[in-house]
Amino acid sequence: MKRNCSNKMLIPLILILLVFSCKEKTENKSATATHTHSEETKYTCPMHPKIIRDKPGTCPICGMDLVPMSSSHELIVDSSLLPLLKPVNEQVISTLPTITAESGTRIHSVPVQGIITYDTRKQVSISSRVAGRIESMYIKYNYQPVRKGQLIMEIYSPDLAAAQRELIYINSSDNNGLMLQRAKQRLSLLGMTPAQIAQVIKTGKPLYRVPVYSNVSGYIVEKNAVANAPATAIPSSPGGMDGMGGDASTATTVPQQPVVNQTPVVTREGQYVSAGEAIFTIYEANNMIAAFSLAPSLASEIEKGQKLIFHTVANANDIKTGTIGLIEPIQQNGERFTIVRVYLSNTDLQPGRLLTANIPIVKTGGSWLPENAVVQLGRKAVVFKKENNVFIPMQVQTGIRANGWVQILDSIADWQIAKNASYLVDSESFIRINSNNLK
């Protein structure tokens, strides 16, 4: 009787447990379906993020395959590609061939450009010994060539005319040799030549226009024009100037040097001059200077007294030799360069003639790269080093450039460097060099 009662109580309990179990499974299934639906994968185009689809396919704009997106609608990228997704101004992905730097002793002949200019050490001043008025002027423009004994100008001076009348009076009225000699000496000190004094005594008439002659042969220029003369431009040398020592320039200047500038003279007829006033300067024609412009890195390889072989740009067969007489470092307008002067005597070269010289340079240290492998960014030189299948811009310190090669002063012996760096420069951005890449 008791066993039947127990069986009757177990059956309802089992039924209740089955009902609750089915309800829990139904709820779990419903929740799983809702969660799956909320995290359904979306697909987008890598080139057109606005294109989003619920299933794989192709982009209607560019035709690329759609890629999956995360729940936050971000593009899912393989972690192995992250190093390749940096901006193009920090690294470049390319299959360009690479080279390694060469080393060893090299002998280069570096061409440098120069110009013929005046030797300011060899000059003669033309001044008026008396105060007076310029009656005639025979010099028309600055740097006009003149010959020794050539008439430059004629001056009327009341003081000089009075001294001539005194000479004429002494010579005609008194036979006093001492007074006559002193009168002649006075006129000589005032600038008259012995022939002019003899002419005054012979004719008995004073010379109201006293001529002034050139003392030497050369190029005449006004004194004020020398002080305000512009600098002489020297073209930069493609083999010996550009990029050396981090300095790149298209042309350099030589300060404090006269320039061939045929401007009209300011001194005019009718102008008054003072006694002792320097009016003109004459640079001797047979003394010139060959001035060459060098970068500091190249100038450190030469010394005073070294022989130079140079020729004119117009005639490469016109070979001339000279000795370096002065090495002058100059800093002007933010640029550093060096002027090398070769003093020429008894030369037939005319001022303003362009020259080319070849300087032999022997270098034993550093590494060497072709010019195409180095990009010059102002005063910085950059090469592209290959790391992890990408090219990274690296700043390097350069030495001289010669015969298509650039000297690298940094240690780059184990670097793989792009053979032609120009192909890796993005035309729409600047190269960004990280601070830890600086050498």
C-alpha positions as CSV (number, residue, x, y, z in Angstrom):
1,M,0.0,0.0,0.0
2,K,2.8,2.4,0.9
3,R,4.8,1.5,-2.3
4,N,1.9,2.4,-4.5
5,C,1.6,5.8,-2.8
6,S,5.3,6.6,-3.3
7,N,5.1,5.8,-7.0
8,K,2.1,8.1,-7.4
9,M,4.1,11.0,-5.8
10,L,7.2,10.5,-8.0
11,I,5.4,10.7,-11.3
12,P,4.1,14.3,-10.9
13,L,7.6,15.4,-9.6
14,I,9.3,14.0,-12.8
15,L,6.7,15.8,-15.0
16,I,7.4,19.1,-13.3
17,L,11.2,18.8,-13.8
18,L,10.7,18.0,-17.5
19,V,8.6,21.1,-18.0
20,F,11.2,23.4,-16.4
21,S,14.0,21.8,-18.3
22,C,12.3,22.4,-21.7
23,K,11.6,26.0,-20.8
24,E,15.2,26.7,-19.9
25,K,16.5,25.1,-23.2
26,T,14.0,27.3,-25.1
27,E,15.2,30.4,-23.4
28,N,18.9,29.6,-24.0
29,K,18.3,28.9,-27.6
30,S,16.5,32.1,-28.1
31,A,19.3,34.1,-26.4
32,T,21.9,32.4,-28.5
33,A,20.1,33.2,-31.7
34,T,19.7,36.9,-30.6
35,H,23.5,37.1,-29.7
36,T,24.5,35.5,-33.0
37,H,22.2,37.9,-34.9
38,S,23.7,41.0,-33.1
39,E,27.3,39.9,-34.0
40,E,26.6,39.1,-37.6
41,T,29.8,39.9,-39.7
42,K,29.7,42.8,-42.1
43,Y,31.8,43.2,-45.2
44,T,33.4,46.4,-46.7
45,C,35.7,47.6,-49.4
46,P,39.3,48.5,-48.3
47,M,39.3,51.4,-50.9
48,H,35.7,52.6,-50.3
49,P,34.8,52.2,-46.6
50,K,31.3,53.6,-47.2
51,I,30.4,50.3,-49.0
52,I,29.1,47.9,-46.3
53,R,27.4,44.6,-47.1
54,D,26.0,41.7,-45.1
55,K,27.7,39.1,-47.1
56,P,30.9,38.7,-49.1
57,G,31.1,40.1,-52.6
58,T,32.8,42.7,-54.7
59,C,32.9,46.5,-54.5
60,P,30.4,48.1,-56.9
61,I,32.8,51.0,-57.4
62,C,36.3,49.5,-57.9
63,G,35.5,45.8,-58.1
64,M,37.7,44.7,-55.2
65,D,36.7,41.8,-53.0
66,L,35.0,42.9,-49.8
67,V,36.8,42.1,-46.6
68,P,35.2,41.4,-43.1
69,M,34.7,44.1,-40.5
70,S,34.8,43.8,-36.8
71,S,31.8,44.5,-34.5
72,S,33.0,48.1,-34.2
73,H,32.9,48.3,-38.0
74,E,36.7,48.6,-38.3
75,L,38.7,46.9,-41.0
76,I,40.2,43.6,-39.8
77,V,43.9,43.7,-40.8
78,D,46.4,40.9,-40.4
79,S,48.9,41.9,-37.7
80,S,51.8,40.9,-40.0
81,L,50.8,43.8,-42.3
82,L,50.9,46.5,-39.7
83,P,54.7,47.4,-40.3
84,L,53.9,47.9,-44.0
85,L,51.1,50.4,-43.4
86,K,53.1,53.4,-42.3
87,P,52.9,56.7,-44.3
88,V,55.0,57.0,-47.4
89,N,57.0,59.8,-45.9
90,E,58.3,57.4,-43.2
91,Q,58.9,54.3,-45.2
92,V,58.4,53.1,-48.8
93,I,57.5,49.6,-50.1
94,S,59.4,48.9,-53.3
95,T,61.2,46.2,-55.2
96,L,64.0,48.4,-56.3
97,P,67.5,46.8,-56.4
98,T,69.8,47.5,-53.5
99,I,73.6,48.1,-53.3
100,T,76.2,48.2,-50.6
101,A,78.7,51.1,-50.1
102,E,82.2,50.7,-51.5
103,S,85.3,51.5,-49.5
104,G,89.0,51.9,-50.1
105,T,91.4,54.5,-51.3
106,R,90.2,56.6,-54.2
107,I,91.8,59.3,-56.3
108,H,89.5,61.8,-57.8
109,S,90.1,64.9,-60.0
110,V,87.5,67.4,-58.8
111,P,86.6,70.2,-61.3
112,V,86.1,73.7,-59.8
113,Q,84.9,76.9,-61.5
114,G,86.6,80.3,-61.3
115,I,86.8,83.7,-62.9
116,I,89.5,86.2,-63.9
117,T,89.3,89.3,-61.8
118,Y,91.5,92.3,-61.0
119,D,94.5,92.2,-58.7
120,T,93.6,94.9,-56.2
121,R,97.2,94.9,-54.8
122,K,98.5,96.3,-58.1
123,Q,96.7,99.6,-58.5
124,V,97.6,103.3,-59.1
125,S,95.5,106.3,-58.0
126,I,94.9,109.2,-60.3
127,S,94.3,112.4,-58.3
128,S,94.3,116.1,-58.8
129,R,97.3,118.0,-57.3
130,V,95.5,121.3,-57.5
131,A,91.9,122.5,-56.8
132,G,90.1,123.4,-60.0
133,R,87.4,122.6,-62.5
134,I,87.4,119.7,-64.9
135,E,87.3,121.2,-68.4
136,S,87.5,118.0,-70.4
137,M,86.9,114.3,-69.5
138,Y,88.1,111.5,-71.8
139,I,87.0,108.6,-69.6
140,K,83.5,107.5,-70.5
141,Y,82.8,104.3,-68.5
142,N,84.2,102.3,-65.6
143,Y,86.8,99.6,-66.3
144,Q,87.7,101.3,-69.5
145,P,91.1,100.1,-70.7
146,V,93.8,102.8,-70.8
147,R,97.4,102.9,-71.9
148,K,100.4,104.4,-70.1
149,G,100.6,108.1,-71.1
150,Q,97.0,108.3,-72.3
151,L,95.2,111.6,-71.7
152,I,92.6,111.2,-69.1
153,M,91.3,114.7,-68.4
154,E,92.1,118.4,-68.5
155,I,91.8,120.6,-65.4
156,Y,91.6,124.4,-65.1
157,S,93.0,125.7,-61.8
158,P,93.3,129.4,-60.9
159,D,96.2,128.5,-58.5
160,L,98.1,126.8,-61.3
161,A,97.5,129.6,-63.7
162,A,98.8,132.1,-61.1
163,A,102.0,130.0,-60.6
164,Q,102.6,129.9,-64.4
165,R,102.2,133.7,-64.7
166,E,104.8,134.0,-61.8
167,L,107.2,131.8,-63.8
168,I,106.7,133.8,-66.9
169,Y,107.3,137.1,-65.0
170,I,110.5,135.8,-63.3
171,N,111.8,134.4,-66.6
172,S,111.2,137.7,-68.5
173,S,112.1,140.3,-65.9
174,D,114.9,138.9,-63.8
175,N,117.7,136.6,-64.7
176,N,117.8,135.1,-61.2
177,G,118.4,131.4,-61.7
178,L,117.5,130.4,-58.1
179,M,114.1,132.1,-58.3
180,L,113.5,130.6,-61.7
181,Q,114.4,127.1,-60.4
182,R,112.0,127.5,-57.5
183,A,109.2,128.6,-59.7
184,K,109.7,125.5,-61.9
185,Q,109.8,123.3,-58.9
186,R,106.5,124.7,-57.6
187,L,104.8,124.0,-61.0
188,S,106.3,120.5,-60.9
189,L,104.8,119.9,-57.5
190,L,101.4,121.1,-58.7
191,G,101.4,118.4,-61.4
192,M,102.9,119.9,-64.5
193,T,105.5,117.9,-66.5
194,P,108.9,119.3,-67.5
195,A,107.7,119.5,-71.1
196,Q,104.7,121.6,-70.1
197,I,106.9,123.9,-68.0
198,A,109.3,124.3,-70.9
199,Q,106.4,125.1,-73.2
200,V,105.2,127.9,-70.8
201,I,108.6,129.4,-70.7
202,K,109.0,129.2,-74.5
203,T,105.6,130.7,-75.5
204,G,105.3,133.0,-72.5
205,K,101.6,132.0,-72.2
206,P,100.1,130.0,-69.3
207,L,98.4,126.7,-70.0
208,Y,94.8,127.2,-68.7
209,R,94.0,123.5,-69.4
210,V,96.5,121.3,-67.7
211,P,96.3,117.7,-69.0
212,V,96.4,114.7,-66.7
213,Y,97.9,111.4,-68.1
214,S,97.7,107.8,-67.0
215,N,100.8,106.5,-65.2
216,V,100.3,102.8,-66.1
217,S,98.4,100.6,-68.6
218,G,95.4,98.9,-67.2
219,Y,91.7,99.3,-66.4
220,I,90.4,102.6,-65.0
221,V,87.5,103.0,-62.6
222,E,86.2,105.7,-60.4
223,K,87.2,105.6,-56.7
224,N,83.6,105.6,-55.5
225,A,82.7,102.7,-57.9
226,V,85.4,100.5,-56.4
227,A,83.9,101.0,-52.9
228,N,80.4,100.1,-54.1
229,A,81.3,97.4,-56.6
230,P,79.0,94.4,-56.5
231,A,80.4,90.9,-55.9
232,T,81.7,88.8,-58.7
233,A,79.5,85.7,-59.3
234,I,81.3,82.4,-59.8
235,P,79.2,79.5,-61.2
236,S,79.1,76.5,-59.0
237,S,81.0,73.4,-60.1
238,P,78.8,70.3,-60.7
239,G,81.5,68.0,-59.6
240,G,83.2,69.9,-56.8
241,M,80.6,72.2,-55.2
242,D,77.1,70.8,-55.0
243,G,76.3,68.9,-51.8
244,M,79.8,68.8,-50.4
245,G,79.8,69.0,-46.7
246,G,76.0,69.4,-46.7
247,D,76.2,72.7,-48.5
248,A,74.4,72.9,-51.8
249,S,74.3,76.0,-53.9
250,T,73.9,76.9,-57.4
251,A,76.4,79.8,-57.3
252,T,78.7,81.5,-54.9
253,T,80.0,85.0,-54.7
254,V,83.4,86.6,-54.2
255,P,83.1,89.7,-52.0
256,Q,85.4,92.7,-52.2
257,Q,86.4,92.0,-55.8
258,P,85.9,94.4,-58.7
259,V,83.5,93.3,-61.4
260,V,83.5,94.0,-65.1
261,N,80.6,96.5,-65.0
262,Q,80.9,99.1,-67.8
263,T,78.7,101.8,-66.1
264,P,79.1,105.4,-67.1
265,V,81.4,107.4,-64.9
266,V,79.8,109.9,-62.5
267,T,82.6,112.5,-62.8
268,R,81.5,115.0,-65.4
269,E,83.0,118.0,-67.2
270,G,82.5,121.2,-65.2
271,Q,82.8,119.4,-61.8
272,Y,85.2,120.9,-59.2
273,V,87.8,118.8,-57.5
274,S,89.9,119.4,-54.5
275,A,93.6,119.3,-54.2
276,G,94.8,115.8,-53.5
277,E,91.4,114.3,-54.2
278,A,91.7,110.8,-55.7
279,I,89.4,110.6,-58.8
280,F,90.3,107.4,-60.5
281,T,92.0,104.1,-59.8
282,I,93.9,102.1,-62.4
283,Y,94.3,98.3,-62.1
284,E,97.4,97.1,-63.9
285,A,96.6,95.1,-67.0
286,N,99.3,92.5,-66.7
287,N,98.4,91.5,-63.1
288,M,95.3,89.4,-62.6
289,I,93.8,87.0,-60.1
290,A,92.2,83.6,-60.9
291,A,89.6,83.2,-58.2
292,F,88.1,79.7,-57.6
293,S,85.2,78.9,-55.4
294,L,85.4,75.7,-53.3
295,A,83.3,74.0,-50.7
296,P,84.9,73.9,-47.2
297,S,85.2,70.1,-47.4
298,L,87.3,70.4,-50.6
299,A,89.2,73.4,-49.4
300,S,90.5,71.4,-46.5
301,E,92.3,69.1,-49.0
302,I,94.5,71.9,-50.5
303,E,97.1,74.2,-49.1
304,K,98.9,77.4,-49.9
305,G,101.6,77.0,-52.5
306,Q,100.0,74.1,-54.3
307,K,100.1,74.1,-58.0
308,L,96.9,74.3,-60.1
309,I,96.3,73.5,-63.7
310,F,93.4,75.4,-65.3
311,H,92.0,76.5,-68.6
312,T,89.4,78.8,-69.9
313,V,85.9,77.5,-70.4
314,A,85.9,78.8,-74.0
315,N,89.1,77.0,-74.9
316,A,90.0,73.7,-73.1
317,N,93.3,73.6,-74.9
318,D,94.5,76.9,-73.4
319,I,96.2,75.2,-70.4
320,K,97.7,77.5,-67.8
321,T,99.4,76.8,-64.5
322,G,99.5,78.8,-61.2
323,T,100.3,78.7,-57.6
324,I,97.7,79.1,-54.8
325,G,98.6,82.4,-53.0
326,L,95.6,82.8,-50.7
327,I,92.9,80.5,-49.2
328,E,90.1,82.6,-47.7
329,P,87.1,81.0,-45.9
330,I,84.0,83.1,-46.3
331,Q,80.5,83.1,-44.8
332,Q,78.0,85.2,-46.6
333,N,74.2,85.2,-46.7
334,G,74.1,82.0,-44.6
335,E,76.4,80.1,-47.0
336,R,79.9,78.8,-46.3
337,F,82.5,78.5,-49.0
338,T,86.2,79.2,-49.6
339,I,87.9,81.4,-52.2
340,V,91.2,80.2,-53.6
341,R,93.2,82.9,-55.3
342,V,96.0,82.3,-57.9
343,Y,98.0,85.5,-58.6
344,L,98.9,85.8,-62.3
345,S,101.7,88.0,-63.6
346,N,102.2,89.1,-67.3
347,T,99.0,87.3,-68.3
348,D,96.9,87.9,-71.4
349,L,93.7,86.8,-69.8
350,Q,90.9,89.4,-69.7
351,P,88.8,90.2,-66.6
352,G,85.6,88.3,-66.5
353,R,86.9,85.2,-68.3
354,L,85.5,82.0,-66.9
355,L,87.9,79.2,-65.9
356,T,87.9,75.6,-65.0
357,A,90.5,73.9,-62.8
358,N,91.0,70.3,-61.8
359,I,92.1,69.5,-58.3
360,P,93.5,66.0,-57.5
361,I,92.1,64.6,-54.3
362,V,93.2,61.4,-52.5
363,K,90.7,59.9,-50.0
364,T,91.4,56.9,-47.8
365,G,88.5,56.9,-45.4
366,G,84.8,56.7,-45.5
367,S,82.4,54.9,-47.8
368,W,81.3,55.7,-51.3
369,L,77.9,55.6,-52.9
370,P,76.7,56.6,-56.4
371,E,75.1,60.0,-56.6
372,N,71.8,58.4,-57.6
373,A,71.6,56.7,-54.2
374,V,71.8,60.0,-52.2
375,V,68.9,62.5,-52.1
376,Q,69.9,66.1,-51.2
377,L,67.2,67.8,-49.1
378,G,68.7,71.3,-48.6
379,R,71.6,70.8,-46.2
380,K,70.7,67.2,-45.4
381,A,71.6,64.1,-47.3
382,V,69.3,61.1,-47.2
383,V,69.6,57.5,-48.3
384,F,67.0,54.7,-48.2
385,K,68.0,51.8,-46.1
386,K,66.2,48.5,-46.6
387,E,64.8,47.0,-43.4
388,N,62.1,44.3,-43.1
389,N,61.3,44.5,-46.8
390,V,60.7,48.2,-46.7
391,F,62.9,51.2,-47.4
392,I,63.4,53.7,-44.5
393,P,64.9,57.2,-45.1
394,M,68.2,57.7,-43.1
395,Q,70.1,60.9,-42.8
396,V,73.9,60.6,-43.5
397,Q,76.8,62.9,-43.4
398,T,78.5,63.4,-46.7
399,G,82.0,64.5,-47.7
400,I,83.1,65.4,-51.2
401,R,81.3,64.6,-54.5
402,A,83.5,63.6,-57.4
403,N,83.1,61.7,-60.7
404,G,79.5,60.6,-59.9
405,W,80.4,59.3,-56.4
406,V,79.5,60.7,-52.9
407,Q,81.7,60.2,-49.9
408,I,79.7,59.0,-46.8
409,L,81.3,59.7,-43.5
410,D,79.0,57.5,-41.4
411,S,79.4,53.8,-40.9
412,I,77.1,52.2,-43.5
413,A,79.2,49.2,-44.6
414,D,76.4,46.7,-43.7
415,W,73.5,48.6,-45.0
416,Q,71.4,47.6,-48.0
417,I,70.7,50.9,-49.8
418,A,68.3,51.7,-52.6
419,K,70.3,52.0,-55.8
420,N,68.2,55.0,-57.1
421,A,66.7,57.0,-54.3
422,S,64.9,59.4,-56.6
423,Y,62.3,56.8,-57.3
424,L,61.4,56.5,-53.6
425,V,60.7,60.2,-53.0
426,D,57.0,60.9,-52.9
427,S,56.1,63.9,-55.0
428,E,53.2,64.8,-52.7
429,S,54.9,64.6,-49.3
430,F,58.1,65.3,-47.5
431,I,60.5,62.7,-46.3
432,R,60.2,62.3,-42.5
433,I,63.4,61.4,-40.7
434,N,62.9,60.1,-37.2
435,S,65.2,61.5,-34.5
436,N,66.6,58.0,-33.8
437,N,67.7,57.8,-37.5
438,L,69.9,60.9,-37.3
439,K,73.6,60.2,-37.6
